[in-house]
Amino acid sequence: MVFQFKQFAVDQTGCAMKINTDGVLLGALANHINPKRILDIGTGTGVIALMLAQRYSSAVIDGVEIDKLAAATASQNFAASPFADRLNCSSQGFEKFFDQNHDIKYDLIASNPPFYINSLKSPADQRTVAKHADKEFFSKFIAGVSNHLTNVGLLWLVLPLATAEMLKEIALAQGLFLVARIDISSYLGSEPHRQIVAFSFSETYLNSGKLTIYHEPKSYTAEYSALLKDFFTIF
């Protein structure tokens, strides 16, 4: 299935995790004043990297994807996009990627990571592997990221609330402070089900906000429409 955006298309063939609201919100909200290098960890279809390439026209963007089929699809999506000369996909885990590129630092690192803490893992199921992780995973993740962020770099993640709370402690231990938090709710008046969070080496005033996706089923809020109007053909 091919998902058509305004400036690019995303083929989802072979990808365990298809395009979803979490990913596109992260792609639209992950900000940096002037990123020169961007990293998308667990790029999947490549949609977050592609959205960031559209938003930041001078940035070079690397995508890392451990699943070989997904990495192949992301590479094809990158090559077919108007931003092909600034996009690269590496088919390996983030730890190996960091080991092989130990001198590279990024201004912006984004990830829609596996996030079910202490859940049953089923390696035979691609989707289960993509969405399950534990505290050890995130400890390794933050340790790796902290060595590859520039001094003014930002780490952006989309997570369930409980996972976000746990991650704040892990990040703080690595000298990364929570600087932005956006609570995501499906409907007006409903409890948040996701947080988009940003971490930095500089402890600053916490920029917090809220985003609601729907007024009612199939009726998007004005704020959601405005956020994605440069990407989705329906807006």
FIDREN-92116 format. One line per field, with one value per residue: y, x, z negated of N, C-alpha, C in turn; chain; residue in three letters; residue number from 0. Coordinates in steps of 0.02 Angstrom, whole numbers, plus 50000, padded with zeros to 5 digits. Atoms other than C-alpha are relative to their C-alpha. Example, Ala and Ser with C-alpha at 12.3 -4.5 7.8 and 13.67 -1.06 7.14 Angstrom:
# FIDREN-92116
n.py = 49941 49941;
n.px = 50045 49958;
n.pz = 50000 50003;
ca.py = 49775 49947;
ca.px = 50615 50684;
ca.pz = 49610 49643;
c.py = 50060 50055;
c.px = 50045 49961;
c.pz = 50000 49963;
chain = A A;
res = ALA SER;
n = 0 1;
***
This chain:
# FIDREN-92116
n.py = 49940 49938 49942 49940 49935 49945 49993 50065 50060 50049 50070 50034 50071 50032 49965 50025 49943 49957 49930 49992 49933 49985 49983 49937 49945 49987 49969 49931 49962 50001 49936 49975 49935 50004 50063 50018 50073 50029 50073 50032 50068 50043 49959 50035 49981 49939 49942 49945 49970 49963 49939 49955 49976 49948 49941 49971 50010 50002 50053 50068 50043 50072 50045 50064 50049 50066 50048 49993 49986 49930 49957 50000 49958 49931 49978 49986 49939 49944 49990 49976 49936 49941 49986 50060 49985 49984 50055 50063 50051 50051 50060 50029 49973 49935 50009 50013 49938 49954 50025 49990 49928 49973 49929 49959 49973 49976 49945 50024 50072 50015 50071 50029 50064 50051 49968 50036 50020 50064 50039 50061 49990 50055 49986 50025 49953 49937 49942 50005 49979 49928 49961 50022 49986 49996 49945 50009 49972 49928 49979 50002 49950 49933 49997 49990 49934 49946 49994 49980 49936 49941 49964 49967 50049 50018 50067 49999 50067 50007 50056 50002 49958 50036 50009 49934 49986 50042 49977 49938 50018 50026 49945 49956 50033 49989 49929 49973 49971 49992 49929 49991 50055 49988 50054 50015 50032 50016 49958 49947 50024 50066 50000 50010 50069 49995 49938 49986 49969 49980 49997 49960 49996 49937 49998 49937 50000 50053 49979 50052 49984 50054 50005 50046 50020 50000 49973 50060 50047 49978 49927 49978 49934 49949 50001 50059 49985 49949 50030 50048 49975 50001 50070 50042 49976 49988 49933;
n.px = 50042 49963 50033 49979 49997 50000 49936 49967 50042 49970 50019 49995 49987 49949 49990 50043 50037 50024 50007 50049 50006 49942 49943 50009 49998 49930 49969 50023 49988 49929 49972 49933 49996 49964 49963 49960 50002 50057 50001 50064 49985 50058 50035 50058 50014 49963 50046 49978 49941 50024 50033 49948 49965 50042 50001 49933 49974 49927 49976 49985 50039 49987 50049 49972 50054 49972 50036 49971 50053 50021 49945 50000 50057 49983 49950 50036 50040 49953 49975 50054 50023 49963 49945 49958 49929 49986 50026 49963 50028 49953 50035 49968 50024 49970 49937 49948 49993 49961 49931 49967 50000 49992 49983 50055 50048 50061 50036 50067 50011 50071 50015 50063 49968 50041 50010 50036 49952 50012 50052 49978 49970 50012 49955 50026 50050 49966 50032 49988 49931 49996 50035 49985 49933 49999 49960 49931 49996 49999 49937 49950 50021 49982 49927 49975 50021 49966 49933 50003 50034 49958 50012 50065 50044 50063 50027 50073 50030 50071 50004 50055 49984 49961 49933 49969 49980 49941 49945 49974 49950 49943 49968 49968 49938 49951 49991 50049 50057 50063 50009 50065 50048 50064 50048 50041 50065 50039 50060 50007 50022 49973 49934 49945 49977 49930 49963 49941 49954 49935 49948 49943 49948 50010 50061 50035 50071 50037 50052 50051 50060 50048 50025 50057 50002 50068 50060 50042 49972 49988 50001 49939 49999 49965 49929 49971 50000 49949 49934 49984 50024 49946 49982 50056 50038 50070 50007;
n.pz = 50000 49995 50032 49963 50033 49951 49965 49992 50010 50044 49991 50065 49988 50041 50064 50053 50026 49947 50018 50053 50026 50041 49958 49963 50048 50017 49942 49994 50061 50021 49978 50016 49968 49937 50001 49942 49995 50035 50002 50015 50024 49988 49949 49972 49930 49985 49997 50043 49967 49941 50024 50024 49940 49971 50044 50008 49932 49997 50045 49977 50046 50001 50030 50022 50006 50011 49959 49933 49952 50009 49978 49926 49980 50016 49951 49938 50010 50000 49932 49957 50026 49976 50047 49997 50008 50071 50041 49999 50045 50021 50022 50059 50062 50016 50035 49949 49962 50041 50004 49935 49985 50068 49999 49974 50048 49968 50031 50016 49996 50009 50000 50023 50017 50034 50065 50052 50050 50036 49968 49968 49934 49954 49944 49936 49975 49985 50031 50071 50011 49988 50050 50068 50025 50072 50026 49977 49932 50002 50030 49946 49950 50024 50004 49933 49976 50036 49971 49929 49994 50008 50063 49995 49968 50032 49990 49999 50002 50013 50047 50049 50057 50051 49973 50001 50069 50013 49959 50028 50050 49964 49964 50048 50020 49946 49991 49953 50036 49964 49983 49967 50010 49968 50014 49942 50015 49941 49995 50049 50065 50016 50030 49952 49993 49978 50010 49959 50048 49975 50051 49981 50052 50037 50041 49987 50016 49967 49953 50001 49962 49989 49932 49993 49929 49971 50032 50002 49952 49930 49996 50031 50029 49960 50017 49967 49928 49987 50010 49946 49935 49951 49985 49981 49942 50019 50030;
ca.py = 50000 50171 50323 50483 50641 50813 50809 50625 50449 50311 50129 50019 49851 49736 49854 49781 49951 50048 50236 50289 50444 50433 50440 50582 50688 50665 50708 50868 50920 50876 51047 51122 51299 51250 51065 51017 50831 50731 50548 50445 50288 50145 50234 50097 50159 50316 50431 50531 50557 50612 50736 50808 50819 50920 51036 51062 51089 51104 50953 50787 50646 50469 50333 50177 50021 49848 49757 49721 49720 49886 49960 49910 49992 50150 50160 50150 50283 50396 50371 50410 50571 50749 50744 50590 50677 50716 50550 50392 50228 50106 49928 49889 49919 50087 50017 49950 50110 50215 50103 50122 50310 50359 50532 50589 50702 50757 50916 50823 50641 50576 50407 50320 50175 50008 50052 49913 49895 49721 49648 49476 49475 49368 49369 49272 49413 49565 49685 49622 49645 49820 49873 49784 49840 49851 49967 49892 49938 50118 50130 50077 50190 50346 50305 50293 50449 50553 50519 50573 50734 50901 51020 51106 50946 50888 50711 50696 50542 50489 50374 50313 50416 50282 50249 50435 50450 50306 50379 50547 50463 50369 50526 50630 50503 50536 50724 50750 50863 50864 51028 50996 50891 50882 50779 50694 50654 50570 50674 50835 50797 50626 50581 50592 50425 50482 50610 50686 50735 50823 50812 50925 50942 51116 51128 51260 51308 51162 51199 51102 51091 50985 50922 50843 50744 50729 50831 50670 50513 50561 50746 50819 50969 51132 51115 50940 50996 51148 51043 50920 51031 51036 50846 50766 50781 50785 50956;
ca.px = 50000 50066 50021 50025 50082 50085 50270 50315 50244 50274 50267 50235 50279 50371 50354 50288 50236 50131 50109 50018 49964 50109 50238 50162 50136 50318 50371 50269 50313 50498 50581 50754 50803 50926 50971 51113 51110 50957 50941 50781 50803 50688 50640 50520 50439 50545 50396 50468 50634 50540 50433 50587 50674 50527 50529 50717 50781 50965 50976 51059 50954 51003 50875 50921 50813 50855 50722 50798 50633 50580 50752 50742 50571 50630 50780 50663 50550 50700 50765 50595 50573 50623 50746 50843 51012 50994 50924 51017 50954 51062 51000 51060 51021 51058 51197 51295 51261 51330 51483 51521 51490 51560 51616 51451 51340 51164 51067 50902 50868 50690 50616 50448 50522 50458 50380 50292 50394 50409 50287 50295 50410 50368 50518 50422 50298 50372 50245 50267 50455 50430 50318 50395 50544 50599 50694 50861 50824 50788 50942 51050 50952 50977 51160 51191 51093 51180 51347 51284 51189 51274 51284 51127 51046 50870 50802 50618 50512 50330 50281 50139 50129 50197 50346 50380 50386 50510 50616 50633 50729 50842 50876 50916 51047 51133 51125 50974 50834 50652 50624 50460 50305 50150 50002 49908 49722 49607 49453 49410 49393 49478 49634 49801 49861 50030 50163 50283 50436 50600 50763 50915 51082 51026 50902 50776 50596 50481 50378 50217 50061 49913 49850 49680 49658 49468 49313 49216 49251 49324 49315 49486 49517 49579 49745 49776 49729 49842 49987 49976 49911 50082 50087 49915 49820 49653 49691;
ca.pz = 50000 50049 49942 50044 49957 50039 50081 50072 50069 49943 49995 49842 49920 49799 49651 49489 49426 49550 49555 49397 49304 49181 49319 49420 49264 49217 49394 49386 49208 49186 49193 49196 49240 49378 49387 49503 49465 49414 49362 49365 49259 49309 49470 49528 49688 49677 49653 49507 49597 49754 49658 49575 49744 49809 49658 49648 49824 49779 49663 49703 49629 49582 49550 49452 49463 49394 49496 49667 49763 49688 49719 49902 49917 49829 49947 50096 50023 49993 50170 50247 50147 50196 50050 50107 50105 49918 49856 49810 49735 49638 49613 49437 49255 49176 49065 49214 49310 49167 49151 49336 49336 49167 49223 49297 49193 49232 49199 49196 49158 49176 49139 49127 49030 48968 48803 48708 48550 48472 48598 48674 48824 48975 49093 49226 49244 49333 49264 49086 49098 49166 49022 48870 48769 48589 48475 48527 48708 48664 48553 48700 48816 48709 48677 48863 48905 48771 48856 49026 48989 49017 48870 48934 48997 48959 48939 48987 48946 48951 48807 48696 48537 48420 48534 48548 48358 48346 48485 48398 48257 48377 48479 48325 48273 48440 48419 48531 48468 48519 48613 48706 48675 48782 48720 48862 48841 48965 48924 48835 48650 48661 48564 48655 48724 48792 48752 48875 48773 48807 48710 48711 48621 48565 48423 48477 48447 48487 48642 48619 48725 48779 48946 48981 49142 49165 49127 49161 49264 49435 49394 49360 49248 49323 49231 49301 49477 49466 49405 49550 49690 49773 49780 49795 49958 49865 49790;
c.py = 50062 50057 50062 50062 50055 50004 49934 49944 49950 49931 49965 49926 49973 50032 49975 50055 50048 50073 50007 50071 50020 50026 50067 50060 50016 50035 50074 50044 50004 50062 50010 50064 49996 49936 49988 49925 49975 49924 49977 49928 49957 50032 49965 50015 50060 50063 50058 50035 50042 50065 50051 50028 50056 50064 50035 49989 49998 49943 49935 49952 49927 49964 49935 49952 49929 49947 50010 50016 50073 50048 50005 50044 50074 50028 50017 50063 50063 50017 50030 50070 50058 50016 49946 50014 50016 49945 49937 49951 49946 49941 49965 50031 50064 49993 49989 50063 50050 49978 50015 50074 50040 50074 50045 50022 50033 50058 49979 49925 49987 49925 49987 49928 49946 50020 49961 49971 49936 49960 49937 50014 49938 50011 49977 50049 50068 50058 50000 50024 50076 50041 49980 50017 50001 50055 49995 50029 50076 50028 50001 50054 50070 50008 50013 50069 50056 50011 50027 50062 50056 50035 50034 49953 49986 49928 50005 49929 50005 49936 49999 50037 49965 49990 50067 50018 49961 50028 50065 49986 49974 50056 50046 49971 50008 50074 50033 50022 50004 50074 50013 49938 50020 49940 49992 49964 49986 50048 50055 49972 49931 50006 49991 49926 49997 50066 50004 50042 50017 50007 50038 49997 50063 49998 50068 49994 49946 50029 49945 50022 49939 50001 49948 49985 50009 50042 49942 49953 50028 50075 50028 50070 50048 49997 49941 50013 50050 49971 49958 50023 50001 49930 49960 50031 50016 50069 50054;
c.px = 50044 49958 50027 49997 50003 50064 50037 49950 50037 49970 50011 50014 50055 50011 49951 49956 49983 49999 49944 50002 50061 50058 49992 49998 50072 50035 49982 50021 50073 50035 50072 50009 50035 50041 50039 50001 49943 50005 49930 50014 49937 49956 49941 49990 50041 49959 50024 50060 49979 49966 50051 50042 49961 50003 50067 50041 50076 50029 50014 49970 50019 49942 50034 49942 50029 49967 50020 49947 49977 50054 50003 49944 50014 50050 49967 49959 50044 50021 49948 49976 50039 50061 50053 50074 50018 49979 50042 49966 50052 49962 50038 49968 50037 50067 50057 50012 50043 50072 50039 50006 50010 50016 49943 49954 49943 49969 49930 49998 49927 49990 49928 50017 49952 49992 49962 50050 49979 49942 50029 50026 49987 50043 49974 49952 50033 49970 50011 50071 50006 49971 50015 50073 49997 50047 50073 50009 50006 50063 50055 49986 50023 50075 50031 49985 50040 50071 50000 49956 50052 49982 49932 49948 49938 49982 49924 49973 49925 49990 49933 50022 50045 50072 50037 50025 50063 50061 50031 50055 50064 50039 50038 50066 50056 50010 49953 49937 49939 49988 49934 49957 49933 49955 49954 49937 49963 49942 50001 49972 50026 50070 50054 50020 50072 50029 50054 50046 50066 50049 50060 50052 49992 49934 49967 49928 49964 49945 49948 49938 49956 49979 49944 49991 49930 49951 49952 50029 50001 49995 50059 49993 50039 50075 50035 50005 50054 50070 50021 49979 50054 50018 49942 49960 49927 49990 50019;
c.pz = 50000 49971 50034 49956 50053 50040 50011 49989 49957 50014 49934 50006 49954 49932 49948 49972 50057 49976 49949 49974 49959 50042 50035 49953 49980 50058 50008 49941 49978 50028 49980 50039 50068 50003 50065 50012 49956 50004 49980 49982 50004 50054 50031 50073 50022 49996 49957 50031 50060 49980 49975 50057 50034 49959 49996 50063 50005 49958 50038 49948 50010 49968 49983 49989 49997 50043 50074 50053 49996 50023 50076 50026 49987 50051 50066 49995 50001 50072 50047 49980 50031 49957 50001 49985 49927 49952 50009 49952 49987 49970 49944 49938 49982 49964 50049 50041 49962 49995 50064 50019 49936 49999 50022 49943 50038 49961 49978 50010 49984 50001 49976 49981 49977 49928 49948 49950 49965 50029 50031 50069 50043 50063 50068 50032 50011 49962 49925 49983 50007 49943 49927 49982 49924 49978 50022 50070 49997 49967 50052 50052 49979 49995 50068 50027 49967 50026 50071 50011 49996 49935 49999 50031 49959 50019 49994 50004 49993 49960 49963 49937 49949 50023 49999 49930 49982 50037 49973 49949 50034 50034 49952 49976 50051 50014 50049 49962 50045 50013 50036 49988 50030 49987 50059 49977 50065 50010 49947 49935 49981 49971 50053 50002 50024 49976 50053 49956 50034 49942 50028 49944 49958 49963 50009 49976 50040 50043 50006 50039 50008 50074 50001 50074 50030 49959 49986 50052 50071 50010 49961 49970 50045 49987 50034 50075 50018 49995 50060 50069 50054 50024 50028 50057 49982 49970 50052;
chain = A A A A A A A A A A A A A A A A A A A A A A A A A A A A A A A A A A A A A A A A A A A A A A A A A A A A A A A A A A A A A A A A A A A A A A A A A A A A A A A A A A A A A A A A A A A A A A A A A A A A A A A A A A A A A A A A A A A A A A A A A A A A A A A A A A A A A A A A A A A A A A A A A A A A A A A A A A A A A A A A A A A A A A A A A A A A A A A A A A A A A A A A A A A A A A A A A A A A A A A A A A A A A A A A A A A A A A A A A A A A A A A A A A A A A A A A A A A;
res = MET VAL PHE GLN PHE LYS GLN PHE ALA VAL ASP GLN THR GLY CYS ALA MET LYS ILE ASN THR ASP GLY VAL LEU LEU GLY ALA LEU ALA ASN HIS ILE ASN PRO LYS ARG ILE LEU ASP ILE GLY THR GLY THR GLY VAL ILE ALA LEU MET LEU ALA GLN ARG TYR SER SER ALA VAL ILE ASP GLY VAL GLU ILE ASP LYS LEU ALA ALA ALA THR ALA SER GLN ASN PHE ALA ALA SER PRO PHE ALA ASP ARG LEU ASN CYS SER SER GLN GLY PHE GLU LYS PHE PHE ASP GLN ASN HIS ASP ILE LYS TYR ASP LEU ILE ALA SER ASN PRO PRO PHE TYR ILE ASN SER LEU LYS SER PRO ALA ASP GLN ARG THR VAL ALA LYS HIS ALA ASP LYS GLU PHE PHE SER LYS PHE ILE ALA GLY VAL SER ASN HIS LEU THR ASN VAL GLY LEU LEU TRP LEU VAL LEU PRO LEU ALA THR ALA GLU MET LEU LYS GLU ILE ALA LEU ALA GLN GLY LEU PHE LEU VAL ALA ARG ILE ASP ILE SER SER TYR LEU GLY SER GLU PRO HIS ARG GLN ILE VAL ALA PHE SER PHE SER GLU THR TYR LEU ASN SER GLY LYS LEU THR ILE TYR HIS GLU PRO LYS SER TYR THR ALA GLU TYR SER ALA LEU LEU LYS ASP PHE PHE THR ILE PHE;
n = 0 1 2 3 4 5 6 7 8 9 10 11 12 13 14 15 16 17 18 19 20 21 22 23 24 25 26 27 28 29 30 31 32 33 34 35 36 37 38 39 40 41 42 43 44 45 46 47 48 49 50 51 52 53 54 55 56 57 58 59 60 61 62 63 64 65 66 67 68 69 70 71 72 73 74 75 76 77 78 79 80 81 82 83 84 85 86 87 88 89 90 91 92 93 94 95 96 97 98 99 100 101 102 103 104 105 106 107 108 109 110 111 112 113 114 115 116 117 118 119 120 121 122 123 124 125 126 127 128 129 130 131 132 133 134 135 136 137 138 139 140 141 142 143 144 145 146 147 148 149 150 151 152 153 154 155 156 157 158 159 160 161 162 163 164 165 166 167 168 169 170 171 172 173 174 175 176 177 178 179 180 181 182 183 184 185 186 187 188 189 190 191 192 193 194 195 196 197 198 199 200 201 202 203 204 205 206 207 208 209 210 211 212 213 214 215 216 217 218 219 220 221 222 223 224 225 226 227 228 229 230 231 232 233 234;
***
